[in-house]
Amino acid sequence: MAIIPTRWTDTNTKKYIEATKVSPRDMVLSYAVRDNYGRCLDKNGHWQLEPSPSNRTEEFLSNCRFDTLAQATEALDRVQEIEKQ
């Protein structure tokens, strides 16, 4: 049995990183940075309202999904530093 963690929460801000796609064949994950307001962080550091799954375009997914947990963590850290100012 393989157990894969799928969500990491910043306990101060309640923003979180979530594994959004698991390919059963090769166990590849992609990651979304989300807040509790229905928004998703894009790769340019801007919050976007996240459409329902059936309304998410390839462009949205390309802009708002990170390939690694490290990339998602760095993006969340950057935006939180900006928001502190």
C-alpha positions as CSV (number, residue, x, y, z in Angstrom):
1,M,0.0,0.0,0.0
2,A,1.3,3.4,-0.9
3,I,0.2,6.4,1.1
4,I,0.6,9.8,-0.5
5,P,0.0,13.0,1.4
6,T,-2.2,15.4,-0.6
7,R,-2.5,18.6,1.4
8,W,-0.1,20.9,3.3
9,T,-1.5,23.9,5.2
10,D,0.2,27.0,6.5
11,T,-1.0,27.1,10.0
12,N,-0.7,30.9,10.3
13,T,-2.6,31.9,7.1
14,K,-4.6,28.8,6.4
15,K,-3.5,28.9,2.8
16,Y,-2.6,25.5,1.5
17,I,-0.9,23.4,-1.2
18,E,-2.9,20.5,-2.5
19,A,-1.9,17.7,-4.8
20,T,-4.5,18.0,-7.5
21,K,-3.7,15.1,-9.9
22,V,-2.4,11.7,-9.4
23,S,-1.7,9.7,-12.5
24,P,-2.2,6.1,-11.3
25,R,0.2,4.8,-14.0
26,D,3.3,6.8,-13.0
27,M,2.2,8.5,-9.7
28,V,2.9,12.0,-11.1
29,L,1.4,14.8,-9.1
30,S,0.6,18.4,-9.8
31,Y,0.1,21.0,-7.1
32,A,-2.3,23.9,-6.5
33,V,-1.8,26.7,-4.0
34,R,-5.2,27.7,-2.6
35,D,-6.9,29.9,-0.1
36,N,-10.2,29.6,1.7
37,Y,-11.9,32.1,-0.6
38,G,-12.1,29.8,-3.7
39,R,-8.9,31.3,-5.2
40,C,-5.9,29.6,-6.7
41,L,-2.4,31.1,-7.0
42,D,-1.0,31.4,-10.6
43,K,2.6,31.1,-11.6
44,N,2.9,34.9,-11.8
45,G,1.9,35.3,-8.1
46,H,-1.7,36.5,-8.6
47,W,-4.8,35.0,-7.1
48,Q,-7.4,33.7,-9.6
49,L,-10.9,32.6,-8.8
50,E,-10.8,28.8,-9.4
51,P,-13.6,27.6,-11.8
52,S,-15.4,24.4,-11.1
53,P,-13.5,21.3,-12.4
54,S,-15.6,21.0,-15.6
55,N,-14.9,24.7,-16.4
56,R,-11.1,24.7,-15.9
57,T,-9.4,25.3,-19.2
58,E,-6.0,23.9,-20.2
59,E,-4.7,27.5,-20.0
60,F,-6.0,27.9,-16.5
61,L,-4.4,24.5,-15.4
62,S,-1.2,25.4,-17.1
63,N,-1.0,28.8,-15.3
64,C,-2.3,27.6,-11.9
65,R,-0.7,24.2,-11.4
66,F,2.9,23.6,-10.2
67,D,5.0,20.6,-11.3
68,T,6.7,20.1,-7.9
69,L,5.9,20.6,-4.3
70,A,9.0,22.8,-4.1
71,Q,7.7,25.1,-6.8
72,A,4.3,25.4,-5.1
73,T,6.0,26.1,-1.7
74,E,8.2,28.8,-3.2
75,A,5.3,30.5,-4.9
76,L,3.3,30.5,-1.6
77,D,6.2,31.8,0.3
78,R,6.7,34.7,-2.2
79,V,3.1,35.8,-2.2
80,Q,2.9,35.6,1.6
81,E,6.0,37.9,1.9
82,I,4.3,40.4,-0.5
83,E,1.0,40.2,1.4
84,K,2.8,41.1,4.7
85,Q,4.0,44.4,3.3
